[in-house]
Amino acid sequence: MRGIWRVSLLGVLSALLLSGCGGGSSTSGSTSFVAGNGTVTFINASARVSAPPIEGKTLDGRFYRLEKGRIGVLNVWASWCAPCRAEAPSLNEVSRSFPEVSFVGVLTRDNFSTARAYVKRFAVPYPSLIDDSILLKFRNSLIANAIPTTIVIDKNGKVAGRISGAITIASLTDLIMRVSKE
């Protein structure tokens, strides 16, 4: 009997540890996702591949399309994700600092009412697409391997970099600056 309790307790503790949205560790649970650690990946211009079309319906019901000719920043988020909530003020600040850059969110594994509340609470100044199947189209490039993930697309529509996990103002600014100097 004592062994059963020990196994059950270990199972419960493991599930609790793995179900959180902790920074830098792989996590799984009822939401089944991985939280990144902020790792920045940059691809040299000669090795980049085209980003898939980034377009679709937004949370507010409008159609959005990321156009070539401008740098694009695509942020994958969910309202239930603690690192997403933590990075929201920094993303807002960077988006206001770079008005020449097109920012767009991609809502994943979430419902519309809580996502709309998140956008309102954090005063997110850019649109968010509600079709996360867009993320599958990045399979030949840098995929969204964590929630949150931020992908930077160059002016030619090619994937230039990724931040896996919550961004910092410094990490995203540096990535945008590197791409804009090309």
N, C-alpha and C positions, 0 to 999 in steps of 0.2 A: 504494500500500500504506500509506503514511504517513497519508493522509487517512482510510482505513478505521479505522486504530488510533485516530486522534483522535476520530472519530465514536463508535466503540465505547467509548472511555474516557469521553467526555462522557455517553453513554447510561448507563453503569454508575454514574458519579458522580451523575447526575440521579436515578436510581432509588434510590440510597442516601440521598440528601438527602430525597427525597419519601416514603420508606418509614418514616421515624422518627415518633415520637409527640411532636413538639416542641411546646412551649407557644407558643400564639399564632399558629401558622401552619397553613395548610391542608396536609394531608399525605395522601398516598395510597400504596398499596403493596399487598401481599398481603392486608392486613386492610381496606383501603378505608374509611378513616374520616377525619374532620376533627377536629383538636384545636382547641378554642376558646382565647380569650385572657382569659377571666374577665370578659367584658363582662356587666354587669347590666342587664336590661330590667325596668322596672316599668310595669304597666298601671293606669291610674286605674280605680277601682271601676265607674264608669259605662260604661266601654268594654270590660269583660271579657266573655268568653264561657265557657260551661260547659265544664269539663274532661270528658273521656270517663270512663266507669266505669273505675276502677283496681282491678282485681281479678284473681285467678287463683291458680294454684299457685305456691308458693314453693320455694326450693332445698331446704328440709327436708320438702317434700311436703304441707305444710298449705295450706289455702285462706285467702287474705287479701283483704279488701275495705276500701278507704279510705272511711270514712264521712264524710258531710257533718256540719257542726256543729263541726268541728275544722280547724285549719290543717293542711295536708298538705305534706310536702316529698318530692318524687320525685327520686331521683338515678339517672341512667343511667350504668352503669359496665360495665367488663370487666376481668378479671384481668390481661390482657396490656397494658393501657393504663397507661403510666408516670404521666400526670397523675392517673389514678384512684387509683393507689397513693399518690401524693404527698398527695392530699387526704383520704384515708381517716381519718387521725388527727383532722383538723379536723372532718370530718363527725361522727365519733363524739363529739367534745367538744360540738359544737353540739346534737346529738341528746340528750345527757345534760343539757344546760343548759336545754332546753325540753321537759320531760316531757309538757306539754299539747299538743304538736305531734306529729302522726303522721308518722313517717319511714318510707319504703319505697324500696328499690332496685329497679331494673329491669336485669337482666342482659341484655346484648346481645352477639351474635356471639362467644359463648364456649362452653366445654364445662363440664359440671357438676362434674367432678372438680377442675379448676383453680379454678373459681369457689368451690367449697366450701373449698378450701385457702386461698384469698384471705380468705374470711369468717372462717375460724379464725385465720389469721395476724394479721389486723388487728382481731380481736375485734369485728366489726361487730354492734352491739346491736339492729338492726332487721331485719325480713324483706326478702328480695329476691325479686321475681317473676321467673319464668323465661320469660315470654311477651313478647318484645319487640315483638309486633304491636300492643301497646297504644300504642306510640309513633306508629304511623301514624294513630291516631285523634285526635292533636293537630293535624292538618293545618289546621284552621280557627282555630288559635290560635298560641301560641308552640310551635314544634316543637323537638324535641331535635336541634339542628343541629350538635352536636359530641359527642365522647366525651371527657370526661364532660360532662353537662348536668344542671343541677339546676333543677327547676320547683317553684314555690311556688303552692299552691292555697289560696284563701281559705276561710273558714268556710261560705260559700254554695256551695262546690263549683266556683268559677270560677277560671280561670287568672289569677294576679295578677302573676307575675314569673318570670324565668328568669336563671340564671347560665350562660353559654355557656363551658365550660371549667372548670378546677379552681376550686373555691370557696376563699375564705379565711374564717376565723372571722368577721372583721369584715364581709365582704360578705354572707354568709348571715344572720348575726345582724341586720344592718341591714334586710335584706329581710323577715325574719320579724317584726321589731318594727314595721315600717311597716304590714304587713298586720294584725298583731294590734291595732293602735291604731284600726282602722276600726270 
